[in-house]
Amino acid sequence: MVRAMCFVVVVLAGAFGSAGCKKDEPKQAGESAPVVSAAKDCGTDFADPQKEFCVTIPAGYKANPPDAPDVLYSELINVNGPSSGFTVTVGFTSSNWKTYDDQLKADEALLKLWKVESSGKTAGTGQWWVYTRTEINGAQVMSTVKSNGDKALRCTPNNMQVAPEVIAACKSLRAYPK
């Protein structure tokens, strides 16, 4: 019985090991961290397992496995680094929103409550904002991007201390290439 179980484990480990993704070589300081990419279409950037988005992951940061889907998000991936991090979601922040345009309008309305320091267009269809809130010291960032379908892709910090590289990462969010 034990031998049979060991054989199954060895066979499974071999099968999964040969199907794994190749990691890029380590980068110099200031370059993107080595990441496991789901496909080459994002270049050296991270591609999520569902092939919904690409995002630049800063050096020293690591993408965690996706959280289980829920009623709002079909995918949620946390990326953590030494002192900061961010979350990328595929879906909507409310069950009232059904399209990218609904989510974008809701985000724009929310941002009217805070001071927007800068904003701009993302690659493809989307918008990013760097803003400050009175109850939080320092800049915050949010980006909302249209997926290849009609879902919203969103990038937000996952803590209150937002590092400059997290702002740059959220600005890099884009839909997975068709």
C-alpha positions as CSV (number, residue, x, y, z in Angstrom):
1,M,0.0,0.0,0.0
2,V,2.8,2.4,0.9
3,R,4.7,1.6,-2.2
4,A,1.7,2.2,-4.4
5,M,1.1,5.6,-2.8
6,C,4.8,6.5,-3.2
7,F,4.6,5.5,-6.9
8,V,1.5,7.7,-7.5
9,V,3.2,10.6,-5.8
10,V,6.4,10.2,-7.9
11,V,4.4,9.8,-11.1
12,L,2.3,12.9,-10.3
13,A,5.3,15.0,-9.3
14,G,7.0,14.0,-12.5
15,A,3.9,14.9,-14.6
16,F,3.4,18.3,-12.9
17,G,7.1,19.1,-12.9
18,S,7.4,18.6,-16.7
19,A,4.3,20.7,-17.3
20,G,5.5,23.7,-15.1
21,C,6.4,27.1,-16.4
22,K,9.9,28.3,-16.7
23,K,11.0,31.2,-14.5
24,D,12.9,34.0,-16.0
25,E,16.5,34.7,-14.9
26,P,16.9,37.1,-12.0
27,K,16.9,40.8,-13.0
28,Q,19.0,43.7,-11.8
29,A,17.7,46.2,-9.3
30,G,14.9,48.4,-10.8
31,E,13.9,45.7,-13.3
32,S,10.8,43.5,-13.1
33,A,11.1,40.5,-10.8
34,P,11.3,37.1,-12.2
35,V,7.7,35.8,-12.5
36,V,6.0,32.7,-13.8
37,S,4.1,33.8,-16.8
38,A,1.0,32.0,-18.0
39,A,1.8,32.9,-21.6
40,K,4.4,34.7,-23.7
41,D,1.8,37.2,-24.9
42,C,2.4,39.5,-21.9
43,G,6.1,39.7,-22.8
44,T,8.1,39.6,-19.5
45,D,5.1,40.8,-17.5
46,F,2.9,38.6,-15.4
47,A,-0.1,36.9,-17.1
48,D,-2.9,35.5,-14.9
49,P,-3.8,31.9,-15.2
50,Q,-7.2,32.7,-16.8
51,K,-5.5,34.9,-19.4
52,E,-7.6,37.9,-18.5
53,F,-4.8,40.5,-17.8
54,C,-1.1,41.4,-17.8
55,V,0.6,43.5,-15.2
56,T,4.2,44.4,-14.4
57,I,5.3,42.9,-11.1
58,P,8.1,44.9,-9.4
59,A,11.3,43.4,-8.4
60,G,11.0,41.7,-5.0
61,Y,7.3,41.2,-5.3
62,K,5.5,37.8,-5.8
63,A,2.0,37.0,-7.2
64,N,0.1,34.6,-4.9
65,P,-2.1,31.9,-6.4
66,P,-5.6,33.2,-7.2
67,D,-8.3,33.3,-4.5
68,A,-11.4,31.2,-5.1
69,P,-13.9,32.9,-7.3
70,D,-16.9,34.5,-5.6
71,V,-20.1,36.3,-6.6
72,L,-18.3,39.5,-7.5
73,Y,-14.9,38.3,-8.8
74,S,-14.1,35.5,-11.2
75,E,-10.4,36.0,-10.2
76,L,-8.5,37.8,-7.4
77,I,-4.7,37.8,-7.2
78,N,-2.7,39.4,-4.4
79,V,0.8,40.5,-5.2
80,N,3.0,41.1,-2.1
81,G,6.4,42.7,-1.7
82,P,8.8,43.7,1.0
83,S,6.7,46.7,2.3
84,S,3.7,47.0,0.1
85,G,1.5,45.2,-2.3
86,F,-1.5,45.3,-4.6
87,T,-4.6,43.2,-5.6
88,V,-5.8,42.6,-9.2
89,T,-9.4,41.6,-9.6
90,V,-11.5,40.5,-12.5
91,G,-15.2,41.4,-12.0
92,F,-17.0,44.1,-10.1
93,T,-17.1,45.7,-6.7
94,S,-20.9,45.5,-6.5
95,S,-23.5,43.1,-7.7
96,N,-25.2,46.2,-9.1
97,W,-22.5,46.6,-11.8
98,K,-22.8,44.3,-14.8
99,T,-20.3,45.9,-17.3
100,Y,-17.0,47.7,-17.4
101,D,-18.8,51.0,-18.0
102,D,-20.9,50.5,-14.8
103,Q,-17.7,49.9,-12.8
104,L,-15.9,52.8,-14.3
105,K,-18.8,55.2,-13.5
106,A,-18.8,53.9,-9.9
107,D,-15.1,54.4,-9.5
108,E,-15.2,57.9,-11.0
109,A,-18.0,58.8,-8.5
110,L,-16.0,57.4,-5.6
111,L,-13.0,59.4,-6.6
112,K,-15.0,62.6,-6.3
113,L,-14.8,62.1,-2.5
114,W,-11.0,62.3,-2.6
115,K,-8.3,64.5,-4.1
116,V,-7.1,63.2,-7.4
117,E,-3.4,64.1,-7.7
118,S,-2.9,62.7,-11.3
119,S,-4.7,60.4,-13.7
120,G,-4.2,58.9,-17.2
121,K,-5.1,56.3,-19.6
122,T,-3.8,52.7,-19.3
123,A,-2.6,50.6,-22.3
124,G,-5.7,49.6,-24.1
125,T,-9.0,50.7,-22.6
126,G,-8.8,51.9,-19.1
127,Q,-8.0,54.7,-16.6
128,W,-5.7,55.0,-13.6
129,W,-5.8,57.5,-10.7
130,V,-3.3,58.5,-8.0
131,Y,-5.2,60.1,-5.2
132,T,-5.1,61.1,-1.5
133,R,-7.6,60.5,1.2
134,T,-7.8,62.6,4.4
135,E,-7.7,59.6,6.7
136,I,-4.6,58.0,5.0
137,N,-1.2,59.6,4.8
138,G,0.4,59.3,1.3
139,A,-0.8,58.5,-2.2
140,Q,-3.2,55.7,-3.1
141,V,-3.7,54.3,-6.6
142,M,-6.5,52.6,-8.5
143,S,-6.8,51.5,-12.1
144,T,-9.9,50.2,-13.9
145,V,-9.4,48.5,-17.2
146,K,-11.8,46.9,-19.7
147,S,-11.2,43.1,-20.1
148,N,-11.5,41.5,-23.6
149,G,-15.1,40.8,-22.6
150,D,-17.1,43.3,-20.6
151,K,-15.7,42.7,-17.2
152,A,-13.6,45.2,-15.2
153,L,-10.0,44.6,-14.3
154,R,-9.0,46.5,-11.2
155,C,-5.8,47.1,-9.4
156,T,-5.7,48.6,-5.9
157,P,-3.2,48.6,-3.1
158,N,-3.6,45.9,-0.5
159,N,-2.3,48.0,2.4
160,M,-2.1,51.7,3.5
161,Q,1.6,52.2,2.8
162,V,1.7,52.4,-1.0
163,A,5.1,52.2,-2.5
164,P,5.9,54.0,-5.8
165,E,6.5,50.7,-7.5
166,V,2.9,49.6,-6.6
167,I,1.6,52.8,-8.3
168,A,3.7,51.9,-11.4
169,A,2.4,48.4,-11.4
170,C,-1.3,49.4,-11.2
171,K,-0.7,51.8,-14.1
172,S,0.7,48.9,-16.1
173,L,-2.5,46.8,-15.9
174,R,-4.0,45.9,-19.2
175,A,-6.2,43.2,-20.8
176,Y,-4.5,40.1,-22.0
177,P,-3.7,40.4,-25.7
178,K,-6.2,38.9,-28.0
